[in-house]
Amino acid sequence: MGSLKTTSLFPQAIHFSIREHENGSIKSQSLSAVEAAKSLSDDNSVSMLLAGSGPSFNEAVKHAASSHPSISQVLVADSDKFAYPIAEPWAKLVHMIQQREKYSHIISASGSFGKNVLPRAAALLDVSPITDVIEISGFSQFVRPIYAGNALCTVRYTGANPCMLTVRATSFPMPKSSAESRSNGASISQVDLSALDEDSIGKSRYVKHTSQDAERPDLGSARIVVTGGRGLKSAENFKMIEKLAEKLGAAVGATRAVVDAGFVPNDLQVGQTGKIVAPELYMAFGVSGAIQHLAGMRDSKVIVAVNKDADAPIFQVADYGLVGDLFEVIPELLEKFPEKK
């Protein structure tokens, strides 16, 4: 979570990044949200809000203080209520801080948790959020995709404060210069949580967390993504995609059809209703190229497609295409590529 403070020329603003810490470090999506916050004004400084508990949370706080040169303050909400990514208490926390500080903007990375929390916080604050922002043109003017990314819409916010945004992390990459010029250390302030009662927890309860056992790159921030589509036909065949990704040091993606068929868990879905990715290399095997899938990967730097159907829509956006049987192509690639060290 985070917050952005502006100069006296503008009202204060809060930059709010969802789930930005994990295993004691700040997630890259959150730093991209800080970059988005900087676009509101050249001299913005950012106050990042972290919520959670435990040893890894304390490490994340230390990391946040020096993770980006624009961060001037780290707000810390240390409580077991925020140990898990449950939307209700997080939304109440944002509402409470906004009531105290009167910020002008609340910004979150457009991940699944951000999309879960921000609308709840917006409802509590009685404002309308603007989602999936890919460009910030001014203090109250933003660009977002519509019609599954086939058109862009410019939106001007004219409502009451705060202006609440979710931004696509892939549209606001952290420049190398910013990554190298870390701050000397932002101030750390504890958030007074005395106003939050037990009702803040809401009706949702944390049950369990499951994740992939393989140590692969995160799908949302990986340099290379290897995606399998309906053409793989079974979960057993999909393992070829996983083996190829392992050799390339890549993340694994899947189409909605593959997820719906139960071949892989839904956290691997790429597309309008899944994750939005923009890797340096996107490899699609047996992917037809439905509009909702293209919406999630069309910003990739280089797109390579393999499909036996020469008329598949995926070839219209691919930089390199091969019309062939993936059951012949993938084994040959596995044979040719060396093992990743």
Backbone torsions as a table, in degrees:
resi	resn	phi	psi	omega
1	MET	NA	157.0	-178.4
2	GLY	-161.0	170.0	178.0
3	SER	-144.0	147.3	-176.0
4	LEU	-113.7	129.0	176.6
5	LYS	-111.4	133.9	-179.2
6	THR	-104.6	178.3	175.7
7	THR	-76.4	178.0	-177.8
8	SER	-68.5	-10.2	178.1
9	LEU	-65.3	-31.0	179.5
10	PHE	-121.2	164.2	171.4
11	PRO	-65.0	165.1	175.5
12	GLN	-65.5	155.5	178.1
13	ALA	-136.6	151.6	177.1
14	ILE	-116.0	128.4	174.7
15	HIS	-98.7	121.0	-170.0
16	PHE	-119.2	108.4	-178.1
17	SER	-107.8	125.4	-175.3
18	ILE	-84.6	137.1	174.7
19	ARG	51.0	46.8	-174.3
20	GLU	-84.7	-8.2	179.6
21	HIS	-118.4	140.7	179.8
22	GLU	-155.7	129.3	-179.7
23	ASN	53.8	37.9	173.8
24	GLY	84.1	9.6	179.5
25	SER	-135.3	163.2	-179.5
26	ILE	-89.3	130.5	-178.0
27	LYS	-72.6	147.3	-175.3
28	SER	-61.3	-32.0	179.4
29	GLN	-60.1	-34.7	-178.8
30	SER	-70.5	-37.5	177.9
31	LEU	-69.1	-30.6	174.1
32	SER	-66.7	-35.1	177.1
33	ALA	-67.2	-32.5	174.5
34	VAL	-64.6	-40.7	176.6
35	GLU	-60.6	-40.2	178.1
36	ALA	-63.8	-40.3	179.6
37	ALA	-62.9	-36.0	178.4
38	LYS	-61.4	-28.4	-177.2
39	SER	-68.8	-14.8	179.6
40	LEU	-68.4	-31.2	179.7
41	SER	-165.1	146.9	-175.6
42	ASP	-63.8	-30.5	-175.1
43	ASP	-109.2	28.9	176.0
44	ASN	-69.5	143.3	167.5
45	SER	-117.3	152.8	-170.6
46	VAL	-117.4	132.5	171.7
47	SER	-108.3	118.1	-175.7
48	MET	-97.3	131.3	178.7
49	LEU	-97.9	122.5	176.3
50	LEU	-114.5	135.8	178.0
51	ALA	-132.6	139.3	-179.7
52	GLY	160.8	-159.0	178.4
53	SER	-163.1	162.5	176.3
54	GLY	98.0	171.5	-177.1
55	PRO	-59.2	-43.5	-179.0
56	SER	-65.6	-31.9	177.1
57	PHE	-64.9	-42.2	178.7
58	ASN	-62.9	-36.6	176.0
59	GLU	-66.0	-38.7	179.1
60	ALA	-63.6	-37.0	178.2
61	VAL	-61.8	-45.5	179.1
62	LYS	-63.1	-40.8	-180.0
63	HIS	-66.4	-40.3	-178.2
64	ALA	-61.4	-35.3	-176.2
65	ALA	-63.3	-22.9	-178.7
66	SER	-127.9	21.2	-173.5
67	SER	-86.1	-17.0	-178.0
68	HIS	-154.5	137.4	-177.1
69	PRO	-64.6	-19.3	-178.7
70	SER	-86.4	-11.6	-178.8
71	ILE	-79.1	119.1	-179.1
72	SER	-105.0	-19.0	-177.7
73	GLN	-150.3	140.2	174.6
74	VAL	-114.1	118.0	176.8
75	LEU	-92.9	126.7	-172.9
76	VAL	-114.7	120.8	174.5
77	ALA	-110.6	93.6	-175.0
78	ASP	-94.8	103.9	-178.8
79	SER	-161.3	147.3	176.6
80	ASP	-64.9	-17.9	178.8
81	LYS	-63.0	-23.5	-176.6
82	PHE	-110.8	19.5	-179.1
83	ALA	-69.0	-26.7	-178.8
84	TYR	-123.8	154.6	-175.8
85	PRO	-79.1	65.8	177.3
86	ILE	-98.0	130.5	-168.3
87	ALA	-66.6	-39.6	-171.5
88	GLU	-59.3	-53.4	-179.5
89	PRO	-64.8	-34.5	178.9
90	TRP	-65.4	-41.4	178.7
91	ALA	-63.9	-40.1	177.8
92	LYS	-64.7	-36.2	179.0
93	LEU	-64.4	-45.8	178.5
94	VAL	-62.3	-42.9	178.5
95	HIS	-60.3	-44.0	-178.9
96	MET	-63.5	-44.6	-179.4
97	ILE	-66.3	-39.4	178.8
98	GLN	-64.3	-38.9	178.8
99	GLN	-63.2	-32.0	-179.2
100	ARG	-82.1	-43.1	-168.9
101	GLU	-99.3	-19.1	179.0
102	LYS	57.1	51.9	178.7
103	TYR	-72.5	160.4	-179.0
104	SER	-96.2	-26.9	-178.4
105	HIS	-133.7	142.6	170.2
106	ILE	-125.2	120.9	-174.4
107	ILE	-123.4	134.5	178.1
108	SER	-132.5	146.6	170.6
109	ALA	-63.6	144.8	-173.3
110	SER	-86.6	55.8	175.3
111	GLY	-94.5	180.0	-177.8
112	SER	-62.5	-37.8	-179.2
113	PHE	-74.2	-38.4	176.6
114	GLY	-61.3	-40.8	178.0
115	LYS	-68.0	-22.2	179.5
116	ASN	-81.5	-41.6	-174.5
117	VAL	-83.0	-46.2	-170.6
118	LEU	-58.2	-45.0	178.3
119	PRO	-61.2	-35.6	178.1
120	ARG	-65.8	-44.3	178.5
121	ALA	-65.0	-39.0	179.1
122	ALA	-63.3	-39.6	178.5
123	ALA	-64.5	-40.5	178.3
124	LEU	-64.5	-32.0	-178.5
125	LEU	-93.6	-3.2	177.8
126	ASP	60.3	46.3	175.2
127	VAL	-132.1	165.6	179.6
128	SER	-103.5	124.0	179.6
129	PRO	-78.9	157.0	173.0
130	ILE	-112.7	122.7	-171.0
131	THR	-107.7	158.1	173.4
132	ASP	55.8	42.2	179.5
133	VAL	-70.0	131.9	178.9
134	ILE	-113.6	-8.5	178.3
135	GLU	-154.9	138.5	176.3
136	ILE	-110.7	112.0	-175.2
137	SER	-93.4	-12.6	-178.8
138	GLY	-177.4	-174.0	-176.5
139	PHE	-64.8	-25.4	180.0
140	SER	-137.4	20.3	-179.9
141	GLN	-125.6	129.5	-171.1
142	PHE	-139.4	156.3	177.9
143	VAL	-117.1	133.4	179.1
144	ARG	-140.0	149.5	179.0
145	PRO	-78.3	148.4	173.7
146	ILE	-134.4	168.9	-178.4
147	TYR	51.7	52.3	177.0
148	ALA	55.7	36.7	175.7
149	GLY	84.7	3.3	-178.9
150	ASN	-83.2	-9.2	177.1
151	ALA	-147.7	155.0	178.6
152	LEU	-114.4	140.1	-177.4
153	CYS	-119.9	128.8	175.2
154	THR	-93.5	125.2	-174.8
155	VAL	-118.2	132.1	173.8
156	ARG	-109.8	124.6	-179.0
157	TYR	-86.9	124.2	-179.1
158	THR	-122.5	9.3	-177.7
159	GLY	-83.1	-173.1	179.6
160	ALA	-76.8	158.6	174.5
161	ASN	-68.5	145.2	5.2
162	PRO	-91.8	155.0	169.9
163	CYS	-85.1	119.6	-173.2
164	MET	-108.7	126.6	-175.0
165	LEU	-128.4	144.8	160.3
166	THR	-111.9	136.2	-176.0
167	VAL	-121.6	144.5	176.5
168	ARG	-76.1	120.8	-178.0
169	ALA	-60.2	-32.4	-178.6
170	THR	-67.9	-19.0	180.0
171	SER	-89.7	-9.6	-178.8
172	PHE	-131.4	63.2	-179.5
173	PRO	-66.5	148.8	179.0
174	MET	-78.7	118.7	-179.8
175	PRO	-60.2	151.2	-179.5
176	LYS	-60.1	-36.4	-179.8
177	SER	-62.9	-38.3	178.0
178	SER	-69.4	-36.8	-179.3
179	ALA	-66.0	-32.7	-177.2
180	GLU	-84.5	-28.9	-176.7
181	SER	-98.4	67.9	178.6
182	ARG	-64.7	154.8	177.5
183	SER	-75.5	162.6	179.4
184	ASN	-74.3	-13.6	179.1
185	GLY	135.0	114.7	179.2
186	ALA	-78.9	158.5	177.2
187	SER	-70.4	149.7	-178.8
188	ILE	-116.8	125.5	-178.0
189	SER	-126.8	137.2	178.2
190	GLN	-83.6	136.7	177.7
191	VAL	-87.5	129.9	177.7
192	ASP	-73.3	113.6	-176.5
193	LEU	-102.0	13.4	-176.0
194	SER	-63.8	-24.9	-178.8
195	ALA	-79.8	-11.5	179.1
196	LEU	-87.9	119.3	179.8
197	ASP	-100.6	-177.3	-178.4
198	GLU	-64.7	-24.7	179.1
199	ASP	-66.6	-16.5	-179.6
200	SER	-65.8	-23.0	-178.5
201	ILE	-67.6	-31.0	177.8
202	GLY	77.7	-164.7	-175.0
203	LYS	-90.2	-15.4	-178.6
204	SER	-77.9	147.6	178.2
205	ARG	-133.5	140.5	176.6
206	TYR	-73.1	129.3	-179.9
207	VAL	-106.3	-60.1	178.2
208	LYS	-164.7	166.9	178.2
209	HIS	-127.0	127.9	177.7
210	THR	-119.5	146.0	179.6
211	SER	-148.0	165.8	179.5
212	GLN	-68.1	139.4	179.3
213	ASP	-73.6	-32.5	-177.0
214	ALA	-66.1	142.9	179.8
215	GLU	-89.3	73.5	179.3
216	ARG	-101.6	161.5	175.2
217	PRO	-62.1	154.9	176.9
218	ASP	-66.7	133.8	-175.9
219	LEU	-59.2	-37.6	-175.9
220	GLY	-72.8	-19.5	-175.1
221	SER	-129.0	9.3	-176.7
222	ALA	-70.4	148.3	177.0
223	ARG	-74.7	-31.8	-179.8
224	ILE	-128.9	135.4	177.2
225	VAL	-127.3	128.7	175.9
226	VAL	-111.6	118.7	-174.2
227	THR	-116.7	139.4	176.8
228	GLY	-112.8	145.1	-179.6
229	GLY	-117.3	-166.9	-176.1
230	ARG	-58.5	-25.4	-178.2
231	GLY	-62.4	-15.0	178.4
232	LEU	-75.3	-23.7	167.8
233	LYS	75.0	-24.2	-178.7
234	SER	-157.1	162.0	177.8
235	ALA	-64.7	-34.7	179.2
236	GLU	-64.5	-42.8	178.8
237	ASN	-67.9	-29.4	-178.7
238	PHE	-64.0	-20.0	179.0
239	LYS	-62.7	-22.2	175.2
240	MET	-63.3	-38.3	177.5
241	ILE	-63.5	-42.3	-179.3
242	GLU	-64.9	-38.9	178.7
243	LYS	-66.7	-41.3	179.1
244	LEU	-65.4	-41.8	178.4
245	ALA	-62.3	-39.2	179.5
246	GLU	-63.4	-39.6	179.3
247	LYS	-66.9	-34.1	-177.1
248	LEU	-90.5	-6.1	-174.6
249	GLY	66.7	36.2	-173.5
250	ALA	-107.6	163.6	171.9
251	ALA	-84.8	155.9	179.4
252	VAL	-102.7	133.2	175.9
253	GLY	-124.3	168.9	-179.8
254	ALA	-151.4	157.3	175.2
255	THR	-84.6	168.7	179.9
256	ARG	-63.4	-36.9	-179.3
257	ALA	-61.1	-39.2	179.7
258	VAL	-67.6	-41.7	178.6
259	VAL	-66.1	-44.6	179.7
260	ASP	-62.9	-30.5	179.0
261	ALA	-78.2	-8.2	177.5
262	GLY	83.7	14.6	179.5
263	PHE	-67.8	-39.2	-176.9
264	VAL	-140.8	161.9	177.6
265	PRO	-69.1	158.3	-173.8
266	ASN	-71.7	-11.4	178.0
267	ASP	-73.8	-4.0	176.5
268	LEU	-98.1	-0.3	-176.3
269	GLN	-72.4	130.5	175.4
270	VAL	-108.5	131.2	179.0
271	GLY	149.8	-174.3	-177.2
272	GLN	-59.1	-37.7	179.2
273	THR	-101.2	10.9	176.7
274	GLY	-123.4	-134.0	-179.1
275	LYS	-97.6	145.3	176.1
276	ILE	-96.3	121.6	-177.2
277	VAL	-124.9	154.3	177.0
278	ALA	-147.7	62.3	-177.2
279	PRO	-74.5	171.9	175.2
280	GLU	-70.0	-32.3	178.7
281	LEU	-137.0	124.9	177.9
282	TYR	-120.0	118.4	-178.3
283	MET	-111.1	123.4	-176.1
284	ALA	-117.8	121.1	-179.1
285	PHE	-116.3	120.8	179.9
286	GLY	67.8	24.6	179.3
287	VAL	-100.5	122.1	-177.1
288	SER	-72.7	-37.1	-179.9
289	GLY	102.2	43.1	176.8
290	ALA	-62.4	153.3	-175.4
291	ILE	-55.8	-42.6	-176.4
292	GLN	-68.3	-27.8	176.7
293	HIS	-76.4	-42.4	179.1
294	LEU	-60.1	-31.6	179.6
295	ALA	-62.2	-22.6	-177.0
296	GLY	-97.0	-5.1	-176.4
297	MET	-143.2	3.4	-174.8
298	ARG	-65.8	-17.4	179.7
299	ASP	-88.2	4.7	178.1
300	SER	-61.2	144.9	-176.3
301	LYS	-66.1	-47.9	177.9
302	VAL	-131.0	129.3	-179.1
303	ILE	-117.0	125.3	177.8
304	VAL	-117.0	127.2	-177.1
305	ALA	-123.5	138.6	175.3
306	VAL	-126.4	120.0	-178.7
307	ASN	-155.9	141.8	-178.7
308	LYS	-79.0	-11.8	177.6
309	ASP	-94.5	109.5	-177.1
310	ALA	-64.6	-19.5	-178.6
311	ASP	-97.3	8.8	-179.4
312	ALA	-61.4	135.4	-178.1
313	PRO	-59.2	-22.3	-178.4
314	ILE	-60.0	-30.1	-178.7
315	PHE	-69.5	-18.7	179.3
316	GLN	-72.2	-24.0	179.4
317	VAL	-109.8	-8.2	-176.5
318	ALA	-76.1	141.3	173.5
319	ASP	-79.3	-34.2	177.6
320	TYR	-135.1	133.2	-179.3
321	GLY	-132.8	145.2	177.4
322	LEU	-130.9	119.5	175.2
323	VAL	-87.0	108.2	-176.7
324	GLY	-170.7	172.2	-179.7
325	ASP	-83.9	118.2	-177.8
326	LEU	-61.7	-25.5	179.1
327	PHE	-72.6	-11.3	172.4
328	GLU	-102.3	-36.5	-175.7
329	VAL	-71.0	-47.7	-176.1
330	ILE	-63.7	-46.6	177.1
331	PRO	-58.0	-36.3	179.2
332	GLU	-67.7	-39.5	177.0
333	LEU	-64.9	-40.3	178.9
334	LEU	-62.3	-33.3	179.5
335	GLU	-75.0	-36.8	-175.4
336	LYS	-80.2	-37.8	-176.9
337	PHE	-74.5	136.4	176.2
338	PRO	-73.9	159.9	176.4
339	GLU	-66.1	137.1	178.0
340	LYS	-72.4	130.3	-179.5
341	LYS	-88.7	NA	NA
